Amino acid sequence: MNFSVNELEEKFRQENYISDQDILVPVYLALKLEKPLLITGAPGVGKTEIAKVLSRILDTELIRLQCYEGLDENKALYEWNYQKQLLHIQANKDSSSIETEIFSKEYLLERPLLKAISQPKKVVLLIDEIDKTDAEFEAFLFEVLSDFQVSVPEIGTILAKEIPVVILTSNGERDLSDGLKRRCIFLHIDFPSPEKETEIIKAKVPQLGTELTWQLARGVAYLRTQLALKKKPSISETLDWAQALLTLNAQRMTEHLVDQTISLLLKDKDDLDLFREKGGAKAMLKQTASAESSASGHTHGKV
């Protein structure tokens, strides 16, 4: 990787990932130092997307390990191909070295971790939602993330041919261990400011009008900051809302339009009830107009 932080920022922009150097510097350092990058933040702030963008920038494969409760080493690292082993045993009953033969790499089923370190070319390894696994699995990862090697008892230690770019994400469902954090470069991503979210919408849904884009970004900011929602709208849900408004040929936000489409942002009945109790679309648009007025054209200039 022979580019600077500024060049990395430009490459992210070319991939329609709008970010600032608070995000890009940790990403850059993880790439340069070949250390795992642990990204935390609420669901939908763009953590997983960073791994996808990096795979495109580096023109390499993205290997994903989706974590869940109960995930174990077999599902993450490797399994033996028992059916193939059985066929080999039946065909070679008299072989004196049959045990050595069936416990060789030829009979390994590579799962994401082993596949990532076995590749001849540097890949991006995404370990998504690590907080959904238990502490034992987290400890198991230490060997992989520290030494980029895995141990298979029947074969020995397998070293990475090329150290992968490792991205771990966490939604914060549980605290991660100090051991894992110590092995990683840390990055926390908050929800973007309305100005930044406006840039994101313009990059992803450029057909939406400038005024509507700004109203949309301010409306989402109102929901996130002014209401105690169980589930705050994610960036991807903001973009879904933008696409919906585009589909409806909307030109400007109205109370009727908000009422018709608010379910794209609020997907919990208690959140919908709270939104309505606090004034609904009328309160949202009033807040949006107030923010627009206080910006006094400065923000519109950016848009």
Secondary structure, DSSP 8 states (H G I E B T S, - for coil): ----HHHHHHHHHHTT----HHHHHHHHHHHHHT--EEEE-STTSSHHHHHHHHHHHTT--EEEEE--TT--HHHHTEEE-HHHHHHHHHHTTT-TTHHHHHTSGGGEEE-HHHHHHH-SS--EEEEETGGGS-HHHHHHHHHHHHHSEEEETTTEEEE-SS--EEEEEE-SSS---HHHHHTSEEEE-----HHHHHHHHHHH-TTS-HHHHHHHHHHHHHHHHHS--SS---HHHHHHHHHHHHHTT--S--HHHHHHHGGGT--SHHHHHHHHHTTHHHHHHHHHHHHHHHHTTHHHHH-
